[in-house]
């Protein structure tokens, strides 16, 4: 009987991805660009968040928009004067570092600012792949339920900032904020959690200030 050898292909893929992600991070850092990997399930308000944040930023926003298909959100953001580049994965459930590296080559970073990378709507695969980010921003919503940190721990564990969106709907839902936060803190003790509303715009000014402080730290070498 022939010996059977098991080859861990996934480990090799992640190693190569991380290598390229490191180059993306170094390149963006050298240009004074803070890279934010924006993650969340479909419908949590990722694009709406970018539109609301852009209203409060004093530095230039850039966007890489990730979708399986279509460029609806890219057209929407471009119409608002936000420089946006589209990536379509045609079935893949996440963005990876090579895709992001290629996309950055098509953006003219005319001045320092923040590059938001809107990842594919998914709470599983995107959390496993670094894409050159300095910050991982996770968006969750009260409409998803209060159990998401328990069901998708990796995304909450790796997040540098969490936005709890659609808080204007709390009076109409059975959302247990204490249970939600208990799950978050069990995974990520110090991550800042901001309550926001994509509909009313509440909370985004504070998020924008937090991100701008991180951009200043990057450019000051702290």
Residue pairs with C-beta under 8 A, 6 or more apart in sequence:
14 128
14 129
17 96
17 97
17 98
17 129
17 130
18 97
18 130
19 97
20 97
20 98
20 101
20 132
21 97
21 100
21 129
21 130
21 131
21 132
21 133
22 132
23 101
23 132
24 35
24 97
24 100
24 101
24 104
24 131
24 132
25 35
25 132
25 133
25 134
27 104
27 132
28 34
28 35
28 104
28 115
28 132
28 134
29 134
29 218
31 109
31 112
32 111
32 112
32 113
32 215
32 218
32 219
33 62
33 109
33 112
33 113
33 114
33 115
34 113
34 114
34 115
34 134
34 135
34 211
34 214
34 215
34 218
35 114
35 115
35 117
35 131
35 132
35 133
35 134
35 135
36 114
36 115
36 116
36 117
36 133
36 134
36 135
36 136
36 137
36 211
37 117
37 119
37 126
37 130
37 131
37 133
37 135
37 136
37 137
38 46
38 49
38 50
38 116
38 117
38 118
38 119
38 137
38 139
39 46
39 119
39 122
39 123
39 126
39 127
39 136
39 137
39 138
39 139
39 155
39 159
40 46
40 119
40 121
40 123
40 138
40 139
40 140
40 141
41 121
41 122
41 123
41 140
41 144
42 121
42 122
43 121
43 141
44 121
44 139
44 140
44 141
44 144
44 165
45 139
45 141
45 165
45 166
45 198
46 118
46 119
46 121
46 139
47 65
47 73
47 76
47 77
47 118
48 198
49 139
49 163
49 165
49 196
49 198
49 204
50 61
50 63
50 77
50 82
50 116
50 118
51 76
51 77
51 80
51 82
52 196
52 198
52 201
52 204
53 61
53 116
53 204
53 207
53 208
53 211
54 61
54 80
54 82
55 201
55 204
56 204
56 205
56 207
56 208
56 209
57 113
57 114
57 208
57 211
57 212
58 212
59 112
59 113
59 114
59 212
59 215
60 83
60 110
60 111
60 112
60 113
60 114
61 82
61 83
61 113
61 114
61 115
61 116
62 82
62 83
62 84
62 107
62 109
62 113
62 114
62 115
62 116
63 74
63 77
63 82
63 83
63 84
63 85
63 115
63 116
63 117
63 118
64 84
64 85
64 87
64 95
64 100
64 103
64 104
64 107
64 115
64 116
64 117
64 118
65 71
65 73
65 74
65 77
65 84
65 85
65 86
65 87
65 118
66 87
66 89
66 95
66 99
66 117
66 118
66 119
66 120
67 73
67 86
67 87
67 88
67 89
67 120
68 88
68 89
68 90
68 91
68 92
68 93
68 120
69 88
69 90
70 88
71 86
71 88
73 84
73 118
74 84
74 85
74 86
77 84
78 84
83 107
83 108
85 103
85 106
85 107
87 95
87 99
87 100
87 103
89 95
89 99
89 120
92 120
93 120
93 122
93 124
93 125
93 126
94 119
94 120
94 122
94 125
94 126
94 128
94 129
95 117
95 119
95 120
95 126
95 129
95 131
96 129
96 131
97 129
97 130
97 131
97 132
99 131
100 117
100 131
100 132
101 132
104 115
107 115
109 115
112 215
112 219
113 215
114 211
114 212
114 215
117 131
117 133
119 126
119 131
120 126
123 148
123 152
123 155
124 152
124 154
124 155
126 155
127 152
127 154
127 155
127 158
128 154
134 214
134 218
135 160
135 161
135 211
135 214
136 158
136 159
136 160
136 161
137 159
137 160
137 161
137 162
137 163
138 155
138 156
138 159
138 161
138 162
138 163
139 162
139 163
139 165
140 148
140 162
140 163
140 164
140 165
140 180
141 164
141 165
141 166
142 164
142 165
142 166
142 167
142 169
142 170
142 173
142 175
143 166
143 169
143 173
145 175
146 175
146 176
146 177
146 179
146 180
146 183
147 179
147 180
147 183
148 156
148 180
148 183
149 156
149 180
149 183
149 184
149 186
149 187
150 183
153 187
156 162
156 183
156 184
156 187
156 188
156 191
157 187
157 188
158 188
159 188
159 191
160 191
161 191
161 192
161 194
161 207
161 210
161 211
162 184
162 188
162 191
162 192
162 193
162 194
163 193
163 194
163 196
163 203
163 207
164 180
164 193
164 194
164 195
164 196
165 196
165 197
165 198
166 197
166 198
166 199
167 195
167 196
167 197
167 202
167 203
168 197
168 199
168 200
168 202
170 177
181 193
184 191
184 193
192 210
194 203
194 206
194 207
194 210
195 202
195 203
196 202
196 203
196 204
196 207
197 203
